[in-house]
Amino acid sequence: MNRSPKRIILTIACILAMPAAFATNGYNSHGIGAKNKAMAGAGMAIPDEAIAIANNPASLTEVGEAFDFGISVFSPKRKYKASESQLNGNFGAFTLGPDSQTSSSNIFFIPDIAGTWKIDDNSGWGFAFYGRGGMNTDWQGGSATFDPDGPGPAGPMTFPGVFGGGTPTGINLSQAILDLSYARKVSDNTSIGIAAVLAFQMFEAKGLGSFAGFTKTFNASGGTVFPSNLTNNGVDTSYGGGLKIGFHTNINESVSIAASYTSTLYMTEFDKYSDLFAQKGGFDIPAVIRAGISFNTGAAKTSFDIEHTFYSNVDAVGNPMANLFSCPAVAGPNGNLENCLGGNKGGGFGWDDVTAFKLGTRWQGNNKMVYRAGYSYTIQPVNNADVTFNILAPGVMEHHFTFGFTKTRDNDSEFSVALMYAPTSTVRAPNAFDTTQSIEISMSQWEVSFSYGW
C-alpha cells in the first residue's frame, strides 16, 4: 500500500490542530495506539504495531516494517461542587459559589500515525507522531465572593466565573510529540533502541484575573503594576525535546521483557502566561519510565506493565498551591516574591508523581480475529490541600477498564478497535482560601479508538 507523504503530512497537521483533553494517568493517556489501549496500556514486551515505538524504541526490531494510523474519540466528564460557606467572602476568605458545574467541551478527536522500516536484518528506523498528554476544562458558569479592596471600605462582592474572573473559566493544554527512532539487535534475542523526541505544546487560560494579586509582577511593583501575562491572552505555543532509550529481550519462547526511559522534555516558556506558571511560564513535559513483562501461553499472551511519571519534577505541575501563602500578598513584607505566581517557586497544581499498574491480555480467535482486554490502576496525583486550584485540571482518574479486537484482512492489512471506560473518581477537601467550605472535583471518561495498519 502506498505510504503517501501527503497523507502523512496531512495527518500530522491534524494532530497539531486538534485540542487534547487527556486526563487519565495524571494527564497522560492510558495507552498509545488502539492495540495498546485495548490492553489498558500493557503489552510493551509484545509489540505488534508501528506506534509501539512510542512506548519503547527497541520495539522496532520486533515490529519489522509496518505502518499504521488511528484516531480516538475521547470524552471526559469533569465536575466540581462548592458547598455552602460560613464566611461568604468575609475576613479575607475567597469563597466559591456555592454551586455545581459540569465542564463543557466533552468530545475530542485524537489522531496518531507511525511507520517503521528495516535498514538491514538487525536494525531499523521509524517515526511516531501522537498526542501524549494535556489538560482541558471549560467552565461556563460559577461565581466567587471576596473583598476586592482587602481592608478597604468596600465589603465582600460576588463576581461571575469560577474564581470571579469572568466566564468562561478554564485552561486548555495540547501536546503533540514526534519520536524519531533507531533500534538494533545486539544478540539474537535482545534489542536496544534510542529516539530523539521532539515536542510541541499549545496553551490557553481564561477567567483567572482574580489571581492578579498573587503574581510576582504585582507584588514586586508594590501593587502598582497588574500582570499582563496571567490570563485571557489567547493561545501560546512552546516547543522543545529530549531523548528516549529502551531495550527488549525475549528470554525464551514464553517470556519477554522490555523497559524504556523518556527524559524530561525541556520546553520553551509560555511567554503569554509568564505570570501564571512558575519559572516565568515554564512548562516542561515530565520524564517517564516504563517496564513490562509478557507471558505466552499458546493462544493467549498476558502482560504486566508499570509506568511512572515524574510530575513533581515539573514546577508548574508539582509545586504546591500552598507556596502562594508565602507570597507577600499573603505573608506581608517578609514574604518571598519567588513563591508568587510566575516566580521560581510559584504555586502550582501540587501533583505527586504517578505510578500506573497495567494488566492486559490478548488471545487469538478464529477467522483472523485477535481479542484484547485490560485493566489499569493508579493513585491519582491531586493532594487535598491543592483541590481548589485543581478545579482547572481535575486529573483524578484511577481505574481504567478496556476491551478491543483486531481483524486481519485478506491483503494482510488490519483494522483495530479499542474501548475504554473509567468510572467516576472524586477528591473532596476544604477550600484552601475558605476552610469553612468544601470543594469536590470529579471525573469519569470513555474512549473509543480505531486504527488501520499494514
ZANU-710134 format. One record per residue (C-alpha): residue number from 1; x, y, z. Coordinates in steps of 0.5 Angstrom, whole numbers. Layout:
N
rec num NUM&x X&y Y&z Z
...
//
This chain:
454
rec num 1&x 0&y 0&z 0
rec num 2&x 3&y 7&z -2
rec num 3&x 5&y 11&z 4
rec num 4&x 4&y 18&z 1
rec num 5&x 8&y 23&z 4
rec num 6&x 2&y 28&z 3
rec num 7&x -2&y 23&z 7
rec num 8&x 3&y 23&z 13
rec num 9&x 4&y 31&z 13
rec num 10&x -4&y 32&z 13
rec num 11&x -5&y 27&z 19
rec num 12&x 1&y 31&z 23
rec num 13&x -2&y 37&z 21
rec num 14&x -9&y 34&z 24
rec num 15&x -5&y 33&z 31
rec num 16&x -3&y 40&z 31
rec num 17&x -9&y 43&z 30
rec num 18&x -14&y 38&z 35
rec num 19&x -14&y 40&z 42
rec num 20&x -12&y 35&z 47
rec num 21&x -16&y 33&z 53
rec num 22&x -12&y 27&z 56
rec num 23&x -13&y 27&z 64
rec num 24&x -12&y 19&z 65
rec num 25&x -6&y 17&z 69
rec num 26&x -5&y 25&z 71
rec num 27&x -5&y 28&z 64
rec num 28&x -2&y 22&z 60
rec num 29&x -6&y 18&z 56
rec num 30&x -8&y 11&z 59
rec num 31&x -4&y 8&z 53
rec num 32&x -2&y 10&z 46
rec num 33&x -5&y 7&z 39
rec num 34&x -11&y 2&z 39
rec num 35&x -8&y -4&z 41
rec num 36&x -4&y -2&z 47
rec num 37&x -10&y 2&z 49
rec num 38&x -14&y -4&z 49
rec num 39&x -10&y -8&z 54
rec num 40&x -10&y -1&z 58
rec num 41&x -3&y 1&z 56
rec num 42&x 0&y -6&z 58
rec num 43&x 4&y -10&z 53
rec num 44&x 10&y -6&z 51
rec num 45&x 14&y -13&z 51
rec num 46&x 10&y -16&z 46
rec num 47&x 9&y -10&z 41
rec num 48&x 5&y -11&z 34
rec num 49&x 4&y -5&z 31
rec num 50&x 9&y 1&z 29
rec num 51&x 6&y 6&z 34
rec num 52&x 9&y 1&z 40
rec num 53&x 16&y 5&z 39
rec num 54&x 12&y 11&z 42
rec num 55&x 13&y 7&z 49
rec num 56&x 20&y 4&z 47
rec num 57&x 24&y 5&z 41
rec num 58&x 27&y -2&z 42
rec num 59&x 21&y -5&z 39
rec num 60&x 23&y -3&z 32
rec num 61&x 26&y -10&z 31
rec num 62&x 20&y -14&z 34
rec num 63&x 15&y -10&z 29
rec num 64&x 19&y -10&z 23
rec num 65&x 16&y -6&z 17
rec num 66&x 10&y -3&z 19
rec num 67&x 5&y 3&z 18
rec num 68&x -1&y 5&z 22
rec num 69&x -5&y 11&z 23
rec num 70&x -11&y 12&z 28
rec num 71&x -16&y 16&z 32
rec num 72&x -19&y 16&z 38
rec num 73&x -26&y 19&z 40
rec num 74&x -25&y 21&z 48
rec num 75&x -30&y 24&z 52
rec num 76&x -28&y 26&z 59
rec num 77&x -34&y 29&z 64
rec num 78&x -31&y 34&z 69
rec num 79&x -35&y 37&z 75
rec num 80&x -34&y 41&z 81
rec num 81&x -38&y 43&z 87
rec num 82&x -37&y 48&z 92
rec num 83&x -41&y 48&z 99
rec num 84&x -44&y 53&z 103
rec num 85&x -39&y 57&z 107
rec num 86&x -40&y 61&z 114
rec num 87&x -35&y 66&z 112
rec num 88&x -38&y 68&z 105
rec num 89&x -32&y 73&z 103
rec num 90&x -31&y 76&z 110
rec num 91&x -25&y 76&z 114
rec num 92&x -20&y 75&z 108
rec num 93&x -24&y 69&z 105
rec num 94&x -24&y 67&z 98
rec num 95&x -31&y 64&z 97
rec num 96&x -33&y 60&z 91
rec num 97&x -40&y 59&z 89
rec num 98&x -44&y 56&z 93
rec num 99&x -45&y 52&z 86
rec num 100&x -44&y 46&z 82
rec num 101&x -41&y 46&z 75
rec num 102&x -40&y 41&z 69
rec num 103&x -35&y 43&z 64
rec num 104&x -37&y 44&z 57
rec num 105&x -32&y 41&z 51
rec num 106&x -33&y 34&z 52
rec num 107&x -31&y 31&z 46
rec num 108&x -24&y 31&z 43
rec num 109&x -21&y 27&z 37
rec num 110&x -14&y 25&z 38
rec num 111&x -10&y 22&z 32
rec num 112&x -4&y 18&z 31
rec num 113&x 1&y 16&z 26
rec num 114&x 7&y 11&z 26
rec num 115&x 12&y 8&z 21
rec num 116&x 18&y 3&z 22
rec num 117&x 23&y 1&z 16
rec num 118&x 29&y -4&z 16
rec num 119&x 36&y -2&z 15
rec num 120&x 38&y -9&z 15
rec num 121&x 37&y -15&z 18
rec num 122&x 39&y -13&z 25
rec num 123&x 37&y -5&z 25
rec num 124&x 31&y -1&z 23
rec num 125&x 29&y 6&z 24
rec num 126&x 22&y 9&z 25
rec num 127&x 18&y 15&z 27
rec num 128&x 12&y 16&z 31
rec num 129&x 7&y 22&z 32
rec num 130&x 2&y 23&z 37
rec num 131&x -1&y 27&z 43
rec num 132&x 1&y 25&z 49
rec num 133&x -2&y 29&z 54
rec num 134&x -6&y 35&z 56
rec num 135&x -11&y 38&z 61
rec num 136&x -18&y 42&z 59
rec num 137&x -23&y 45&z 63
rec num 138&x -29&y 50&z 60
rec num 139&x -33&y 52&z 66
rec num 140&x -39&y 57&z 63
rec num 141&x -42&y 59&z 70
rec num 142&x -40&y 60&z 77
rec num 143&x -38&y 65&z 82
rec num 144&x -33&y 68&z 87
rec num 145&x -34&y 72&z 93
rec num 146&x -29&y 76&z 96
rec num 147&x -27&y 83&z 99
rec num 148&x -23&y 86&z 93
rec num 149&x -20&y 92&z 97
rec num 150&x -18&y 88&z 103
rec num 151&x -18&y 92&z 109
rec num 152&x -21&y 98&z 105
rec num 153&x -28&y 101&z 106
rec num 154&x -32&y 96&z 101
rec num 155&x -34&y 90&z 103
rec num 156&x -35&y 83&z 100
rec num 157&x -37&y 83&z 93
rec num 158&x -39&y 77&z 88
rec num 159&x -36&y 76&z 81
rec num 160&x -38&y 72&z 76
rec num 161&x -33&y 66&z 74
rec num 162&x -31&y 60&z 78
rec num 163&x -25&y 65&z 81
rec num 164&x -29&y 71&z 80
rec num 165&x -25&y 73&z 74
rec num 166&x -31&y 72&z 69
rec num 167&x -33&y 67&z 64
rec num 168&x -31&y 62&z 61
rec num 169&x -26&y 60&z 66
rec num 170&x -21&y 54&z 65
rec num 171&x -15&y 52&z 61
rec num 172&x -13&y 48&z 55
rec num 173&x -6&y 45&z 54
rec num 174&x -5&y 41&z 48
rec num 175&x 1&y 37&z 47
rec num 176&x 4&y 33&z 40
rec num 177&x 10&y 29&z 40
rec num 178&x 15&y 26&z 35
rec num 179&x 19&y 21&z 36
rec num 180&x 25&y 19&z 31
rec num 181&x 27&y 12&z 33
rec num 182&x 33&y 8&z 31
rec num 183&x 34&y 0&z 34
rec num 184&x 39&y -5&z 33
rec num 185&x 39&y -12&z 35
rec num 186&x 45&y -14&z 40
rec num 187&x 44&y -21&z 40
rec num 188&x 39&y -26&z 37
rec num 189&x 34&y -24&z 43
rec num 190&x 36&y -17&z 45
rec num 191&x 35&y -10&z 42
rec num 192&x 37&y -3&z 44
rec num 193&x 34&y 3&z 42
rec num 194&x 34&y 10&z 42
rec num 195&x 30&y 16&z 40
rec num 196&x 30&y 24&z 39
rec num 197&x 24&y 26&z 42
rec num 198&x 21&y 33&z 39
rec num 199&x 15&y 36&z 43
rec num 200&x 10&y 42&z 41
rec num 201&x 5&y 45&z 46
rec num 202&x -1&y 50&z 46
rec num 203&x -4&y 53&z 52
rec num 204&x -9&y 58&z 54
rec num 205&x -12&y 60&z 60
rec num 206&x -19&y 64&z 61
rec num 207&x -22&y 67&z 67
rec num 208&x -16&y 68&z 72
rec num 209&x -16&y 75&z 73
rec num 210&x -17&y 75&z 81
rec num 211&x -11&y 72&z 82
rec num 212&x -7&y 78&z 80
rec num 213&x -5&y 80&z 87
rec num 214&x -2&y 73&z 88
rec num 215&x 3&y 75&z 82
rec num 216&x 11&y 76&z 82
rec num 217&x 9&y 82&z 78
rec num 218&x 4&y 85&z 82
rec num 219&x 8&y 84&z 89
rec num 220&x 15&y 86&z 86
rec num 221&x 12&y 93&z 84
rec num 222&x 8&y 94&z 91
rec num 223&x 2&y 93&z 88
rec num 224&x 2&y 99&z 82
rec num 225&x 3&y 94&z 76
rec num 226&x -2&y 89&z 74
rec num 227&x 0&y 83&z 71
rec num 228&x -1&y 83&z 63
rec num 229&x 1&y 75&z 62
rec num 230&x -3&y 72&z 67
rec num 231&x -10&y 70&z 63
rec num 232&x -14&y 71&z 57
rec num 233&x -8&y 72&z 52
rec num 234&x -10&y 67&z 47
rec num 235&x -6&y 61&z 45
rec num 236&x 1&y 61&z 46
rec num 237&x 6&y 56&z 44
rec num 238&x 12&y 52&z 46
rec num 239&x 17&y 47&z 43
rec num 240&x 23&y 43&z 46
rec num 241&x 25&y 36&z 46
rec num 242&x 29&y 30&z 50
rec num 243&x 31&y 23&z 49
rec num 244&x 28&y 16&z 50
rec num 245&x 32&y 10&z 51
rec num 246&x 30&y 3&z 51
rec num 247&x 31&y -5&z 51
rec num 248&x 27&y -11&z 49
rec num 249&x 29&y -18&z 51
rec num 250&x 26&y -25&z 49
rec num 251&x 28&y -29&z 55
rec num 252&x 25&y -35&z 52
rec num 253&x 19&y -37&z 47
rec num 254&x 15&y -36&z 53
rec num 255&x 17&y -30&z 57
rec num 256&x 19&y -23&z 54
rec num 257&x 21&y -17&z 58
rec num 258&x 22&y -9&z 56
rec num 259&x 24&y -3&z 59
rec num 260&x 25&y 5&z 57
rec num 261&x 26&y 11&z 60
rec num 262&x 24&y 18&z 57
rec num 263&x 28&y 24&z 59
rec num 264&x 25&y 31&z 61
rec num 265&x 23&y 34&z 55
rec num 266&x 25&y 41&z 56
rec num 267&x 21&y 46&z 53
rec num 268&x 21&y 54&z 52
rec num 269&x 17&y 58&z 56
rec num 270&x 10&y 60&z 55
rec num 271&x 11&y 68&z 55
rec num 272&x 4&y 70&z 55
rec num 273&x 3&y 66&z 61
rec num 274&x 9&y 68&z 65
rec num 275&x 5&y 71&z 71
rec num 276&x 2&y 64&z 72
rec num 277&x 7&y 59&z 71
rec num 278&x 13&y 58&z 76
rec num 279&x 20&y 60&z 72
rec num 280&x 16&y 65&z 68
rec num 281&x 12&y 61&z 64
rec num 282&x 16&y 54&z 65
rec num 283&x 12&y 48&z 63
rec num 284&x 17&y 42&z 61
rec num 285&x 14&y 35&z 60
rec num 286&x 16&y 30&z 66
rec num 287&x 20&y 24&z 65
rec num 288&x 17&y 17&z 64
rec num 289&x 20&y 11&z 66
rec num 290&x 16&y 4&z 64
rec num 291&x 18&y -3&z 64
rec num 292&x 14&y -9&z 62
rec num 293&x 14&y -17&z 62
rec num 294&x 9&y -21&z 58
rec num 295&x 8&y -29&z 58
rec num 296&x 6&y -33&z 52
rec num 297&x 1&y -39&z 54
rec num 298&x -1&y -41&z 47
rec num 299&x -7&y -37&z 44
rec num 300&x -6&y -32&z 50
rec num 301&x -1&y -27&z 52
rec num 302&x -1&y -24&z 58
rec num 303&x 3&y -17&z 60
rec num 304&x 4&y -13&z 66
rec num 305&x 7&y -6&z 66
rec num 306&x 9&y -1&z 70
rec num 307&x 9&y 7&z 68
rec num 308&x 12&y 12&z 73
rec num 309&x 11&y 19&z 71
rec num 310&x 15&y 25&z 75
rec num 311&x 10&y 30&z 75
rec num 312&x 13&y 33&z 82
rec num 313&x 20&y 35&z 78
rec num 314&x 16&y 40&z 73
rec num 315&x 15&y 46&z 78
rec num 316&x 9&y 49&z 74
rec num 317&x 5&y 42&z 76
rec num 318&x 9&y 40&z 82
rec num 319&x 9&y 46&z 86
rec num 320&x 4&y 46&z 92
rec num 321&x -1&y 51&z 92
rec num 322&x 1&y 53&z 99
rec num 323&x 7&y 56&z 96
rec num 324&x 2&y 62&z 95
rec num 325&x 1&y 63&z 102
rec num 326&x 9&y 65&z 103
rec num 327&x 8&y 71&z 97
rec num 328&x 8&y 78&z 100
rec num 329&x 1&y 79&z 98
rec num 330&x -1&y 74&z 104
rec num 331&x 5&y 74&z 108
rec num 332&x 7&y 81&z 108
rec num 333&x 13&y 85&z 107
rec num 334&x 17&y 79&z 110
rec num 335&x 14&y 74&z 104
rec num 336&x 18&y 71&z 99
rec num 337&x 17&y 74&z 92
rec num 338&x 19&y 67&z 88
rec num 339&x 13&y 64&z 92
rec num 340&x 8&y 68&z 88
rec num 341&x 5&y 66&z 81
rec num 342&x 11&y 67&z 76
rec num 343&x 16&y 66&z 81
rec num 344&x 22&y 61&z 81
rec num 345&x 18&y 57&z 87
rec num 346&x 11&y 60&z 84
rec num 347&x 5&y 56&z 87
rec num 348&x 2&y 50&z 82
rec num 349&x -2&y 44&z 82
rec num 350&x 1&y 41&z 87
rec num 351&x 1&y 34&z 83
rec num 352&x 5&y 28&z 86
rec num 353&x 9&y 23&z 82
rec num 354&x 4&y 18&z 79
rec num 355&x 5&y 10&z 78
rec num 356&x 1&y 6&z 74
rec num 357&x 0&y -1&z 74
rec num 358&x -3&y -4&z 68
rec num 359&x -5&y -12&z 67
rec num 360&x -7&y -14&z 60
rec num 361&x -8&y -20&z 56
rec num 362&x -9&y -22&z 48
rec num 363&x -12&y -28&z 45
rec num 364&x -12&y -31&z 38
rec num 365&x -19&y -32&z 36
rec num 366&x -22&y -35&z 30
rec num 367&x -23&y -32&z 23
rec num 368&x -17&y -28&z 23
rec num 369&x -19&y -24&z 30
rec num 370&x -15&y -22&z 36
rec num 371&x -18&y -20&z 42
rec num 372&x -15&y -16&z 48
rec num 373&x -17&y -13&z 55
rec num 374&x -14&y -10&z 60
rec num 375&x -14&y -6&z 67
rec num 376&x -10&y -1&z 70
rec num 377&x -10&y 3&z 77
rec num 378&x -6&y 9&z 79
rec num 379&x -7&y 13&z 85
rec num 380&x -9&y 20&z 83
rec num 381&x -4&y 26&z 84
rec num 382&x -8&y 31&z 87
rec num 383&x -7&y 33&z 94
rec num 384&x -13&y 35&z 99
rec num 385&x -9&y 42&z 100
rec num 386&x -9&y 43&z 93
rec num 387&x -16&y 41&z 91
rec num 388&x -18&y 49&z 90
rec num 389&x -13&y 50&z 84
rec num 390&x -14&y 43&z 81
rec num 391&x -21&y 45&z 79
rec num 392&x -17&y 48&z 73
rec num 393&x -14&y 41&z 72
rec num 394&x -18&y 35&z 75
rec num 395&x -14&y 29&z 73
rec num 396&x -16&y 25&z 79
rec num 397&x -17&y 18&z 75
rec num 398&x -15&y 12&z 78
rec num 399&x -19&y 6&z 75
rec num 400&x -19&y 4&z 67
rec num 401&x -23&y -2&z 64
rec num 402&x -21&y -3&z 57
rec num 403&x -23&y -8&z 51
rec num 404&x -22&y -9&z 44
rec num 405&x -20&y -13&z 38
rec num 406&x -16&y -13&z 31
rec num 407&x -19&y -16&z 25
rec num 408&x -14&y -18&z 19
rec num 409&x -16&y -17&z 12
rec num 410&x -14&y -22&z 6
rec num 411&x -9&y -17&z 4
rec num 412&x -5&y -17&z 11
rec num 413&x -8&y -10&z 13
rec num 414&x -11&y -10&z 19
rec num 415&x -17&y -6&z 23
rec num 416&x -17&y -5&z 30
rec num 417&x -22&y -2&z 35
rec num 418&x -21&y -1&z 43
rec num 419&x -26&y 1&z 48
rec num 420&x -24&y 5&z 55
rec num 421&x -29&y 6&z 61
rec num 422&x -26&y 10&z 67
rec num 423&x -31&y 10&z 73
rec num 424&x -32&y 17&z 77
rec num 425&x -26&y 19&z 81
rec num 426&x -27&y 24&z 86
rec num 427&x -23&y 28&z 91
rec num 428&x -26&y 33&z 97
rec num 429&x -23&y 37&z 101
rec num 430&x -23&y 44&z 104
rec num 431&x -23&y 51&z 100
rec num 432&x -15&y 53&z 101
rec num 433&x -18&y 60&z 101
rec num 434&x -24&y 59&z 106
rec num 435&x -23&y 53&z 110
rec num 436&x -31&y 53&z 112
rec num 437&x -33&y 51&z 105
rec num 438&x -31&y 44&z 102
rec num 439&x -29&y 43&z 94
rec num 440&x -31&y 37&z 91
rec num 441&x -27&y 35&z 84
rec num 442&x -29&y 29&z 80
rec num 443&x -28&y 26&z 73
rec num 444&x -31&y 20&z 69
rec num 445&x -29&y 18&z 62
rec num 446&x -30&y 14&z 56
rec num 447&x -26&y 13&z 50
rec num 448&x -26&y 9&z 43
rec num 449&x -20&y 8&z 39
rec num 450&x -19&y 6&z 31
rec num 451&x -13&y 4&z 28
rec num 452&x -11&y 2&z 21
rec num 453&x -5&y -1&z 19
rec num 454&x -1&y -6&z 14
//
